């Protein structure tokens, strides 16, 4: 198995993005991306997709994301043409809260790639002919921008990439009834947490919004995400606290309430346990 790095495709590390058409007439050996993720859109034909030790059939209209560290390859291609979009995770950071709370976004770009790396997981987006035609036209514009490199092309590509991400997330939402119900319950739970993490919310509320029991909620979080709902919620709140400590003059007490904590002492204890320093020391160091 070979290791693949993003700088094989682009030397511009200020813009960690690469797009190309891929035509595969022969098998592609097993490889893993060391420092980037890959969005794959099957434009034509079919092949067998090998992920770690598992094989699944992929065809025209399928879309999936492979994270770094996941071994994969293609075999037995038949008139097989794909679009490869290689990117680092920071490219998704411009996603607004309205997108981060989308079930389709969480499932396609966050949960599926993560779960695919640790367990066999064959789920993927399957687009209709009309949807694929729209995506193909968008890809065509992106490839031209990347090849021509006219003034402002990076801004244009970043914008087009997010347009593609939004469109694919919506498509995933539309097919969710046919997918692994546990994954969609998890995506629904994460979407609810992302949307309400600054408010007082309980496990019971999250579970109710996801139409599952608290026990099942905890189980699928551990199975898919290797964490708990509360740990995920606390991480979001702590990240927000870090941002407020850097960017505002609010007191630690004020920040604790802004971030959904009812007790500044609890925030301080959790902050120090997570980051190794107190909130005040964190602010002073920055």
C-alpha positions in Angstrom: 0.0 0.0 0.0 1.3 3.5 -0.9 1.1 6.8 1.0 -0.2 9.8 -1.0 0.4 13.4 0.0 -1.3 16.6 -1.1 1.9 18.2 -2.2 2.1 15.6 -5.0 -0.7 17.5 -6.7 -0.2 21.1 -5.6 2.6 23.0 -4.0 0.4 25.8 -2.8 -0.1 25.0 0.8 -1.9 28.3 1.4 -4.7 26.9 -0.7 -5.0 23.2 0.2 -7.2 22.2 -2.7 -6.9 20.2 -5.9 -9.5 19.1 -8.5 -9.1 16.8 -11.5 -11.0 14.4 -13.7 -9.9 10.8 -13.3 -10.3 8.2 -16.0 -9.4 4.6 -14.8 -8.8 1.9 -17.4 -6.9 -0.3 -15.0 -7.1 -1.2 -11.3 -5.9 1.5 -8.8 -3.8 0.0 -6.1 -4.6 0.4 -2.4 -3.4 3.7 -1.1 -4.0 6.1 1.7 -4.1 9.9 1.9 -1.7 11.1 4.5 -2.7 14.7 4.9 -5.9 15.4 3.0 -9.5 14.1 2.4 -10.9 13.3 -1.0 -14.4 13.9 -2.4 -15.1 11.4 -5.1 -17.9 11.9 -7.6 -18.5 9.0 -10.1 -19.4 10.7 -13.4 -19.6 7.5 -15.6 -19.4 3.7 -15.5 -18.8 1.5 -12.5 -16.1 -0.2 -10.5 -15.5 -2.1 -7.3 -14.4 0.2 -4.5 -12.0 -1.4 -2.0 -11.9 0.3 1.4 -9.5 -1.4 3.8 -10.5 -5.0 3.4 -14.1 -4.5 2.2 -15.4 -4.2 -1.4 -18.5 -2.4 -2.6 -20.0 -1.7 -6.1 -19.9 1.9 -7.1 -21.5 3.4 -10.2 -22.4 6.6 -12.0 -24.0 9.1 -9.6 -22.3 7.8 -6.4 -20.6 10.3 -4.2 -18.5 9.6 -1.1 -15.7 11.2 1.0 -12.5 9.4 2.0 -10.5 10.8 5.0 -6.8 10.7 5.4 -5.6 7.4 6.8 -8.3 5.3 5.1 -6.8 2.7 2.7 -8.8 2.5 -0.6 -8.5 1.7 -4.3 -10.5 0.7 -7.4 -10.6 -2.6 -9.3 -12.5 -3.9 -12.3 -13.4 -0.5 -13.8 -15.8 -0.4 -16.7 -15.9 2.9 -18.6 -15.1 4.4 -15.2 -14.7 8.2 -14.9 -14.6 10.2 -11.7 -13.9 13.7 -10.4 -11.4 13.8 -7.5 -11.5 16.8 -5.2 -8.7 16.8 -2.7 -8.9 19.1 0.2 -7.9 19.6 3.8 -10.4 19.9 6.6 -10.0 23.7 6.9 -11.7 24.1 3.5 -14.9 23.1 5.3 -14.5 25.7 8.1 -16.3 28.4 6.2 -19.5 26.3 6.5 -22.0 28.4 8.3 -24.2 27.2 11.2 -27.1 26.6 8.9 -25.0 24.0 7.0 -23.3 22.5 10.1 -26.7 21.7 11.4 -27.7 19.9 8.2 -28.1 16.1 8.6 -26.8 15.6 5.1 -23.6 17.6 5.7 -22.9 15.8 9.0 -23.5 12.4 7.4 -21.7 12.8 4.1 -18.7 15.0 5.1 -18.2 14.2 8.8 -19.7 10.9 10.0 -19.4 8.6 7.0 -15.7 9.3 6.3 -14.9 9.0 10.0 -16.8 5.7 10.4 -15.5 4.4 7.1 -12.0 4.6 8.5 -12.6 2.4 11.6 -15.3 0.0 10.4 -16.7 -1.4 7.2 -19.2 1.1 5.9 -20.6 1.0 2.4 -23.1 3.8 2.5 -22.8 6.5 -0.1 -24.8 9.2 -1.8 -26.6 8.1 -5.0 -27.7 11.0 -7.2 -30.4 11.1 -9.9 -29.5 11.8 -13.5 -30.7 15.4 -13.3 -28.7 16.0 -10.1 -25.6 14.5 -11.6 -26.0 16.8 -14.6 -26.1 19.8 -12.3 -23.0 18.6 -10.3 -21.2 17.9 -13.6 -21.7 21.4 -14.8 -20.5 22.8 -11.5 -17.4 20.6 -11.6 -16.6 21.7 -15.2 -16.5 25.3 -14.1 -14.3 24.4 -11.1 -11.8 22.4 -13.3 -11.6 25.3 -15.7 -10.9 27.8 -12.9 -8.2 25.6 -11.5 -6.5 25.1 -14.8 -6.7 28.7 -16.0 -5.7 30.2 -12.6 -7.1 33.7 -13.5 -7.1 36.5 -10.9 -9.3 35.5 -8.0 -9.5 31.9 -8.9 -8.9 30.7 -5.3 -11.8 32.8 -4.1 -13.9 31.5 -6.9 -13.0 27.8 -6.2 -13.5 28.1 -2.5 -17.0 29.6 -3.2 -17.8 26.9 -5.8 -16.6 24.2 -3.5 -18.9 25.3 -0.7 -21.8 25.5 -3.3 -21.0 21.9 -4.2 -20.9 20.9 -0.5 -24.3 22.5 0.2 -25.9 20.9 -2.9 -24.5 17.4 -2.1 -25.6 17.7 1.5 -29.2 18.5 0.4 -29.1 15.5 -1.9 -28.0 13.3 1.0 -30.9 14.7 3.1 -33.3 13.7 0.3 -32.2 10.1 0.3 -31.8 9.6 4.0 -34.8 7.3 4.4 -32.9 4.7 2.4 -29.8 4.9 4.5 -28.6 3.3 7.7 -31.1 4.6 10.3 -28.5 4.8 13.1 -26.3 7.0 11.1 -29.1 9.4 10.3 -30.3 9.4 13.9 -26.7 10.4 14.9 -26.6 13.1 12.2 -29.9 14.4 13.5 -28.6 14.4 17.1 -25.4 16.2 16.1 -27.3 18.8 14.0 -29.5 19.5 17.1 -26.5 19.9 19.3 -24.7 22.1 16.9 -27.8 24.3 16.7 -28.4 24.5 20.5 -25.1 24.0 22.2 -25.1 27.5 23.7 -28.4 26.8 25.4 -29.2 24.5 28.4 -30.0 21.1 26.7 -30.3 17.6 28.2 -29.6 14.2 26.9 -33.4 13.6 27.0 -34.0 16.5 24.7 -31.3 15.4 22.2 -32.7 11.9 22.1 -36.3 13.1 21.7 -35.3 15.3 18.8 -33.6 12.3 17.2 -36.6 10.0 17.8 -34.5 7.5 19.8 -34.0 6.6 23.4 -31.2 8.1 25.6 -29.6 4.6 25.8 -29.6 4.2 22.0 -28.3 7.8 21.6 -25.3 7.0 23.8 -24.7 3.7 22.0 -24.6 5.1 18.5 -22.4 8.0 19.6 -19.9 5.5 21.0 -20.2 3.2 18.0 -19.8 5.8 15.3 -18.0 8.7 16.9 -16.1 7.1 19.8 -17.4 9.7 22.2 -20.5 10.6 24.2 -23.2 13.2 23.4 -22.2 15.2 26.5 -18.5 15.1 25.6 -19.4 16.4 22.1 -21.5 19.1 23.5 -18.8 20.2 26.0 -16.2 20.3 23.2 -18.3 22.7 21.2 -18.8 24.9 24.3 -15.1 24.9 25.1 -14.2 25.8 21.5 -16.6 28.8 21.8 -15.0 29.7 25.2 -11.6 29.7 23.5 -12.9 32.0 20.8 -14.4 34.5 23.3 -11.2 34.5 25.4 -9.2 35.4 22.4 -11.5 37.9 20.8 -13.4 39.7 23.7 -12.8 41.2 27.1 -15.6 39.3 28.7 -14.9 37.9 32.2 -14.7 34.2 32.7 -18.0 34.3 34.5 -19.7 36.1 31.6 -18.1 33.7 29.1 -19.3 30.7 31.1 -22.9 31.9 30.7 -22.4 32.8 27.0 -21.2 29.2 26.3 -24.0 27.4 28.1 -22.3 26.7 31.4 -24.2 27.6 34.5 -21.1 27.7 36.7 -17.8 29.5 36.0 -16.0 27.2 38.3 -17.1 24.2 36.3 -16.0 25.8 33.1 -12.6 26.5 34.7 -12.2 22.9 35.9 -13.2 21.5 32.5 -11.1 24.0 30.6 -8.0 23.1 32.6 -8.6 19.4 32.3 -9.0 19.7 28.5 -6.3 22.3 27.6 -3.9 22.0 30.6 -4.3 25.7 31.6 -6.9 27.9 33.2 -9.1 30.2 31.0 -7.2 33.2 32.4 -3.8 31.7 31.6 -5.1 30.8 28.1 -6.1 34.4 27.5 -2.7 35.8 28.8 -0.7 33.4 26.6 -2.6 34.8 23.6 
